[in-house]
Amino acid sequence: MAEYIDAHTHIHMTAGESRAFLERLHLPVHFDGTVEEALPIMDQADIRTTMIVPWIPARQLFDEMAAARSGAAREELLEELGARWSRYNQWAAQTARQSQGRFTTLVAVDPVLFGEQWTRQQIDAHLREGAMGLKITPLFIGAYAHDPRMAVVWEEANRRGLGVLTLSTGPLPAAAVTSLGLAPSQTDINHPATFEPILKAYPRCRIVLAHMGSGAEAEVARLTGLYPNLFCDTSMWLDHVGKPGGPTVAEAARIFRAIGTDRILFGTNYPIMDPREFVKALARIPLSENERRQILVENFSRAYGAIAQ
């Protein structure tokens, strides 16, 4: 019987929207990225539940819209783009609610672009519709986690006792951040260390660092040793295990244990990655069955709560 939980995917409403998402991020298109395609893949991988993360690079889309429609008012563009993102959040929540536990979802927000009122409205509306946590991406929002404009996310998560999934990486190349309109000094905008003030100030909020902190795993391990409200997920990361330039399976096991196998959630980043291959990759790492079960099943509820059936 399928029982694993994939805590990080970017399933879209249509294959066309999924393709546009992947192409925008300059990623290859191997999958349709739809619910209809995901279900048989989940069954083949023994995945019972998949988390839909309904995120869009809104700030970059807004800049493109503004350039293409130079006469349009900023408020008009924000309303249009905010409505588009809200529809995605709503679809994901409704899909989760109607799926009998096969899917769950987060509410993805950008409080810097859309403001505090929009953010609170999104959180309230889509949690009531069936979402179970929040999602942010500091690099694409253009703000550090501790930026005062981000406080609404942490306040809501702490008040409600929610998990918050966030993009997290080691230092980025300066060209990568400047290409998104950020200053060259902001290469650490996703760094796990930038979340330490949040972990201290909002102890009822559980933070999930995507991609194992990609390149900053030692800092993730330092933080998990100090803060019980910190987790991470294996999305994208497992693809590098046992490959040139990546950790060996023995090194991966050491990294997992340094972070704590009770703090790691299994995640893939489908449709960028193949969930079936990620299950196989985890099976190759020399972990105990208890450690493997923590990652594949048990830690999800510790970070996000019980999945609605």
N, C-alpha and C positions, 0 to 999 in steps of 0.2 A: 504493500500500500504506500502511495506517495506520501511523504511526510516532511520533506525539506522545505525551507523557506528562503526564497530569493528576495533579499531586502533592498535591491536597488536595480530598477530597470526604467527605461524611458519608452514605454509603450505609448503609441499615439492612436488617435481616433481613426485615422486612415493611413494606408500605405504611402500615399502622396505626402502627407504631413510628416511621416517618419523619414522619408527620403529627403525632404527639404531640410529637416533638422540635422541629419547626418552630413549632408553636403555643405551646410552652413559651417559646420565644425571641421570640414575638410577630412571627413572620415569615410572609409569605404562602405558601400551599401551591400550587405550580404543577406539581410533579412527584411521582411515587410514591416516588422515592428508593430504588429496589430495583435489584438486579443485573439483573433481567430488563428493566427499563426502560432502565437505563444502557447496556447493550451496543449497541443500535441507535443511540443518541445518539452513543456513542463512534465507531461506524463512520462516521456522517454527518460527524463533526468530525475525522476522520483521527486519532483518539486510539487508540493501541495499548494503553496500560496506564493504569489508574486506581488511585490510592491511596485505600483505604478508611481513614478515620480514625474509629475506634470510640469516640468520646467521649460521655459523658453528664454533665450537671451534678449530680454525685453529692451535693455538700454541700447543695444546695437540695432535692433529692429526699429526703435524709435528714431535713431539718428538717420537711418536709411529712409524712413517715411518722411521725415522733416526735409531731407535733401530732395526727395522726389516731388514733394508737394510744398514748395517754398511759401505759398500763400496761405497755407493752413495754420490756424491758431494752435499753439502748444496744447491748450486744454482739449481741443477737438481730437488731436492725435492721441493724447493720453487716454481719453475716454474710449476711443476705438480700440487701442491696443490693450487697455485694461479689460475691456469686455471680451476680447479674444482670449486672454489668459484666463479670465473667470470661467469662460465656457469650457476650457480644457480642465481646470480644476473641478468644475461641476460634473463633467463627463466622467472623470476618473473616480470621483466620489460615488456617483450613481452606479458605475460599473462594479466598484467594490461592493456596494451594498446589495446588489442583485446577484452576486457571483457565488453565494453560498460558501464563502471562505477561500475561493480560488484566487481572488485578487484583493488587495488592500491598497491604500494610497495615502499620500501626504498632501498638504496644501502648500504649494510653492508661491512665494511672494517676493516682491522687491519694494521695500518700504522707502528707499531713497528716490526712486523714479516716481512712484505712485502716491507716496505719502502715507501718513499714519492712519487716516480715516479709512482709506481703501484697504490697507493691510488688515486692520481690525475687522472690517466687514468680510473680507475673504476668509479669514481664519474662522470667524463665528459661523458664517453661512456654510462653509464646506465641511467643517467638523460636524455640524448638525446633519449634513447630508451623508456622512459616512467616513470621512478621512480620519486619520488617527495620529497625525503629527505634522510637522512643518519642514519646509525645505528652503535653504538659501544658497547662494553662490557668490561669495564676496568678490571674486575676480570679475564677474560679469555685472554685478551690482555696482562695483567701483567704490566699495567702502569696506573698511576693516570691521570685524565682528564687534569691536568695542566702540565703533563710531556712534555718537549719540542718536543718529537717525535710525540706527538698527535696534534701539532699545525696545521698541514696540514688540519685536519678535521675542526677545528674551523675557519681557514682562508677561506676555501672553503665555508663553511656554511654561514659565515658572508658576504662574497663577493656576494654570490648568494641569500642571504636571505632565507636560508633553515631551516627546523626543523630537529633536531638531537635527535633520540631516544636512550637512554642509560640505561643499567642496573643500578639500584640504590637500595641500601639497607642500613639498619642500620649496626652497627658493626657485623662482622661475627665471628664465632668461629675460633680460631687460626688453628685448625686442618683442617678447610675447605680451608683456604688459603694456608697452607703448602702443602696440597695434590695436589695443582695445581702448585707447584714449587715456591710459593711466600714466602717472609719472614714473620715470625709470627707477626711482627710489622705492617703488611699491612692489618690488619683486617678492616680498614676504607676505603679501596680502592674504594668502590662504594658509600660512604656516600654522601648524598646530599650536605653537607657543602663543599666538595671538588670541587664542580662546581661553587662556588661563584666567584672565580677569572675569570672564563670563562664568566659568566653572565655579569661581569663588563667590561671585555675587548672586548667582541664581541656582542654588543647590537642588531645587525641585525640577529644574530643567535638565534633561539628559541630552547630551550632545553626541552625535554620531559623525565621526570624521570619515568621509568617503575615501576610498582608495588606500586605506591603511596609512594615510598621511604621505603617500607617495614620495619617497625620498627623504622623509623626516621620521622614519619609524622609531628611531631612538628617542626622539622627543615625545612621540605618542606613548612609548613605554614609560618615560619619566612621568608624564601626566596621569596615566592610568594608575600609577603607583601612589599618586597623591589624591586623586579625585574619583570617588565611586560613581559619579554621574557622567563619566566619559566612556564612550565606546568607539569602535571604528568598523568599517566593512571592507570586504575583500574585492569589491568591484574594480575591474580593470587589473588589479594587482596580481591576482593569481595567474593571469596570462603570461607573466614574465618568469614564473618559477620553472627552473630547470632549463631555461633557454639562455643563449649567449647574452651576457650582460646582466642577467637576472640572478636571483639567489638560487642556490641549489635546494633540493628538497630538505636536506638537513639544515641549511641556513634558514629556510622558511620556518621550520619547526622551532628553531631557536628564537626567531623573531616573534612568532605567535606566543611562545611561552613568556618572553620578556614583556610583551604587552599584556598578556593574560588571556588564556583561551576562553575565559568567562566574560571577555569584553569585546569579542570579535564576532561580527555578524557575517554570514555568507551573503555575498551580493555579486552580481555579474556585470551589469551595465548592458544587458540585452536592449536593443538590437545591435549594439556595437560589438558585443561578444556573444559567444554561443554558450548558454547555460549548461548544456550537456558536457562540454569540454571543461567547464569550471568545476563541475562535480568530480570529473575524473582527475583533474589537477589536485583537488583537495585530497582525494583518496591516495594519491602518491606521496603525500607528505607524511613522514613517520610520526603520527600522533596516536594517542590511545583512542579507543572507541568513545570513551566518555568525553575527551577533548573535542573529538570530531562532532559528536552530537551537540555539544554546547554551541559550536559554531554554526552547524547546519540547522538547528532547531531551537534550542532553548534560549539563546541570548536575545532573540528577536523580542520576545515578550518582556524581557528585562529592560530593553531600550524603549519600546513603543507601547507595550501593553498587550492584552489579549486580542486576537483577531476575531472580529465579528463573523459569525457563521450564518 
